[in-house]
Amino acid sequence: MRSAERKIIENIILINPLIYGLQDSIEKEQESVIADMTSPADKVIKKLYALDDRRIDLCNLKVLYGFIEDGLGEKFDLLRSCAACGAACDYYELAARQLVRAGYTLQKAEKEFSYLFKLIKRPRAARRYLPAHSAADATIGAT
């Protein structure tokens, strides 16, 4: 498996701790968009649709993470530790097969979620979405 393909699986695993924080930020943004009584209705509706699309992407990432976790069983912890440090591992192929079972290819996942994966490359920005005192703090900084 190529390095770029491994990176997609790593990103799916590493973004998981951020999902709930990202969902909370979307909810807050939705509340402020709805509370904005000065914007034209069509702009408010477009913004709400965009926020819903982001929420759907987060749900899809959570499902993909679940498919990988369930498909690898006990091996998942080894894959997660490899993803955190960027090490090569035999389990990436198994994870890629789980994505296919979920209806995704690696390329499709990269295309749909690349804007979210960029958060992982910016640890300071990513930490804002982590729960307080999260064990994932070290994971985000390791990439």
C-alpha positions as CSV (number, residue, x, y, z in Angstrom):
1,M,0.0,0.0,0.0
2,R,1.3,3.4,-0.9
3,S,2.1,6.0,1.6
4,A,-0.7,8.4,0.4
5,E,-3.2,5.6,0.8
6,R,-2.0,4.8,4.3
7,K,-2.3,8.5,5.1
8,I,-6.0,8.5,4.3
9,I,-6.6,5.7,6.7
10,E,-4.5,7.4,9.3
11,N,-6.5,10.6,8.9
12,I,-9.8,8.7,9.4
13,I,-8.5,7.3,12.6
14,L,-6.8,10.4,13.9
15,I,-9.8,12.7,13.2
16,N,-12.2,10.6,15.3
17,P,-11.4,12.3,18.6
18,L,-12.3,15.6,17.0
19,I,-15.7,14.7,15.7
20,Y,-17.8,15.6,18.7
21,G,-16.0,19.0,19.1
22,L,-16.6,19.7,15.4
23,Q,-20.3,18.8,15.8
24,D,-20.6,21.1,18.7
25,S,-19.0,23.9,16.7
26,I,-21.4,23.3,13.8
27,E,-24.4,23.5,16.3
28,K,-23.1,26.8,17.7
29,E,-22.7,28.1,14.2
30,Q,-26.2,27.0,13.2
31,E,-27.6,28.8,16.2
32,S,-25.8,32.0,15.3
33,V,-27.0,31.7,11.6
34,I,-30.6,31.2,12.8
35,A,-30.3,34.1,15.2
36,D,-29.1,36.4,12.5
37,M,-32.2,38.3,11.6
38,T,-30.4,40.8,9.3
39,S,-29.3,38.4,6.5
40,P,-31.6,37.6,3.6
41,A,-33.4,34.3,3.9
42,D,-31.7,32.7,0.9
43,K,-28.3,33.3,2.4
44,V,-29.3,31.8,5.7
45,I,-30.7,28.7,4.0
46,K,-27.6,28.2,1.9
47,K,-25.4,28.5,5.1
48,L,-27.6,26.0,6.9
49,Y,-27.4,23.6,4.1
50,A,-23.6,23.9,4.1
51,L,-23.5,23.3,7.8
52,D,-25.8,20.2,7.4
53,D,-23.4,18.9,4.7
54,R,-20.5,19.2,7.1
55,R,-22.5,17.4,9.8
56,I,-23.2,14.6,7.3
57,D,-19.5,14.3,6.5
58,L,-18.7,14.0,10.2
59,C,-21.3,11.2,10.6
60,N,-19.8,9.4,7.5
61,L,-16.4,9.6,9.1
62,K,-17.7,8.2,12.3
63,V,-19.3,5.3,10.3
64,L,-16.0,4.6,8.4
65,Y,-14.1,4.6,11.7
66,G,-16.6,2.1,13.1
67,F,-16.2,-0.1,10.1
68,I,-12.5,-0.2,10.4
69,E,-12.7,-0.7,14.2
70,D,-15.2,-3.6,13.9
71,G,-13.5,-5.2,11.0
72,L,-10.1,-5.3,12.6
73,G,-11.3,-6.3,16.1
74,E,-8.3,-6.8,18.4
75,K,-5.9,-5.6,15.7
76,F,-7.4,-2.2,15.7
77,D,-5.4,-0.9,18.6
78,L,-2.2,-1.8,16.8
79,L,-3.4,0.0,13.7
80,R,-4.4,3.0,15.8
81,S,-0.9,3.2,17.3
82,C,0.7,2.8,13.9
83,A,-1.5,5.7,12.6
84,A,-0.5,7.9,15.5
85,C,3.2,7.5,14.8
86,G,3.0,7.1,11.0
87,A,4.5,3.6,11.0
88,A,3.9,1.1,8.3
89,C,1.7,-1.7,9.3
90,D,0.2,-4.8,7.7
91,Y,-3.3,-3.8,8.9
92,Y,-3.7,-0.9,6.5
93,E,-4.8,-3.3,3.8
94,L,-7.5,-4.8,6.1
95,A,-8.7,-1.3,6.9
96,A,-8.9,-0.4,3.2
97,R,-11.1,-3.5,2.7
98,Q,-13.3,-2.3,5.5
99,L,-13.8,1.0,3.7
100,V,-14.8,-0.8,0.6
101,R,-17.3,-2.8,2.6
102,A,-18.7,0.6,3.8
103,G,-19.0,1.7,0.2
104,Y,-16.0,4.0,0.0
105,T,-12.7,3.8,-1.8
106,L,-9.6,5.5,-0.5
107,Q,-9.8,8.1,-3.2
108,K,-13.5,8.9,-2.5
109,A,-12.7,9.3,1.2
110,E,-9.8,11.6,0.4
111,K,-11.9,13.7,-1.9
112,E,-14.9,14.0,0.4
113,F,-13.1,14.6,3.6
114,S,-9.8,16.4,2.7
115,Y,-11.1,19.7,4.1
116,L,-11.5,17.9,7.5
117,F,-8.2,16.1,7.3
118,K,-6.4,19.4,7.0
119,L,-7.2,20.0,10.7
120,I,-4.9,17.2,11.6
121,K,-2.0,18.9,9.9
122,R,-2.7,22.0,12.1
123,P,-2.4,20.7,15.7
124,R,-3.2,24.0,17.3
125,A,-6.4,24.3,15.4
126,A,-7.3,20.7,16.0
127,R,-6.9,20.9,19.8
128,R,-9.8,23.4,19.9
129,Y,-12.1,20.6,19.1
130,L,-10.8,18.0,21.5
131,P,-12.5,17.3,24.8
132,A,-10.6,18.7,27.8
133,H,-7.7,16.5,29.0
134,S,-8.1,14.1,26.1
135,A,-5.6,11.3,25.5
136,A,-5.8,12.3,21.9
137,D,-3.8,15.5,22.5
138,A,-0.6,13.5,22.0
139,T,-2.0,11.8,18.9
140,I,-2.8,15.1,17.2
141,G,0.6,16.6,17.9
142,A,2.4,13.4,16.6
143,T,1.3,13.9,13.0
